[in-house]
């Protein structure tokens, strides 16, 4: 889940305006509670003032590990392009004679040939990439030199039966190499001839000769395929781009940013699916944080050296602290509350002239300055917590005291104290379901976007729920748990 500094007012919060005018404390508490996450506060009548020595917050609970198993998939289109570009369609050598390396039918010979490789096809077999040339066509012309210097020319694949046919098939193991480079190791099987290549008019079968000739050349062809894959797939460049993109702040809303803060990427084995795509899972530890305010400055870390090994199943689990700094909270309170006039049940009305929140220990304290029927400060203290239903925020052990310049006014308002407290308590329960659902939609929206012209991030959030609330230095945090799936598609 993510830490947030402060979420803008939701137009769907009709309680805000009415409760702010219910009473002095309603205004303070609700404005705070309807903002992002609240912090725990312990109730006591001996409320420390801002001028007192404030206790440091207790150590926050340990965040659960955040792990992302990022599924990365790409179609084989680029590999198909690599093969097409590395192997010429036409192999023609019919302008001059090539000396044969041995004798044919007891006689020395020369030959000419033409070969058309045909289309390229891919299929997956036992996690290996099979490259097929299913319709290779060829023709061969042989010149035999008899001992009496008689020259005889024979051929197959010419004339009305033009072009003989054969099939070629290569198997490639695809694996991670060093430094985030995808490597292939390709080997060709034996050529699969259709009908034999019988020379006419001497009726001599030279299929085995052609088989030997092709097998001599197929290793260099396999090397050309591997070299083309290496040059065109360019996995390191894309890994660097994705790594940097995951470090950039993701804007969830105006003034609200999500930082993934990835570390320790580990790549799993490469595999293929039936959609002619190569896939892998990259597992990373995340330290997610939601920040409210100006866009955070991030020092991009370089892509770490490649680690390979077992990875988790597809999906992610994030424990995200949602941070609300006191300065952002106090700006919000001042904007919403200062100037409000409250109808007092006894005596003159009261006007709020100042307000601020701060923490001491595990307590959240709100100081309200007022004038009119009560002149001075009013202090509230309580401990925000999650209700047993796990989706409702409530304020426990809620109490407050008054410090005013008029002792008689303070003593005379004991009834007012009870009335205000009893009025506020029912409103301290805030349903977080709508807020977390809104946050879920924002996160999901940002998980589905283009990182580059040919790189798309695609994700979904299956659950997003508050888990814990705790004070930290300078603010309060709500711990959120987010689960879902996240993938990268490479075009």
Secondary structure, DSSP 8 states (H G I E B T S, - for coil): ----S-----TT-THHHHHHTT-HHHHHHHHHHHSS--------SS---TTS-------------EEEEEEEEEETHHHHHHHHHHS-SEEEEEEEEEE-SS-BTTB-EEEEEEEE----EEEEETTEEEEEEEEEEEEEEEEEE-TTS-EEEEEES-GGG--EEEEEEEEEEEEE-GGG-EEEEEEE---EESS--EEBTTTEE-HHHHHHHHHHHHHHHHHHHHHHHHHHH-HHHHHHHHHHHHHS-EEEETTEEEE--EEEEEE---EEETTTEEEEEEEEEE--EEEESS-------------BS----SEEEEEEEEEEEHHHHHHHHHHHHTT-EE--SSSS-EEEEEEEEEEETTEEEEEEEEEESS-EEEEEEEEEEE-TTSSEEEEEEEEEEEEES-HHHHHHTHHHHHHHHHHHHGGG-EE-HHHHHHHHHHHHHHTSEEEETTEEEEEEEEEEEEEEEEEETTEEEEEEEEEEEEEEEE-
